[in-house]
Amino acid sequence: MEEEKGMLLFRDKQTRLILILAEAKKEWYLSNLAREAGVTYIHTSRFIGRCKKEGLVDSESHGKLKRVFLTEKGRAIANGIQALLNKMKEAPQASPEANPAFKQPPPQPSSASS
């Protein structure tokens, strides 16, 4: 469940796809990327298409296969996402009462008169 902490701020599937692409040790094709992320092929294809328009991802065709990889801009964003996720893992689970900025509302006077 540690990995799920960061998903509070990011869309789960898209974040997984970007972070998986950041693993440069492996060549990623739409099919194995979708499988690794646990996302449908069509969702992966559409998301990668949007990322390509934004300059986050580029691709190379190898016959029927399309190899996808992060651009420099995409890698910077993936690193930023990973840094945020790491920061969230470090953050203690504090209650509002532990925060000095948190103030209890003043007690309301009772409506019963003496």
BELJOBEL-V867022 format. One record per helix or strand of 2 or more residues. SS is the DSSP state (2 for helix, 1 for strand). FROM is the first residue (numbers start at 1). LEN is the number of residues. If there is no record, write none. Layout:
BEGIN
SS_FROM_LEN / SS_FROM_LEN
END
This chain:
BEGIN
2_2_7 / 2_12_10 / 1_28_2 / 2_30_8 / 2_41_13 / 1_57_6 / 1_65_6 / 2_72_19 / 2_96_3
END
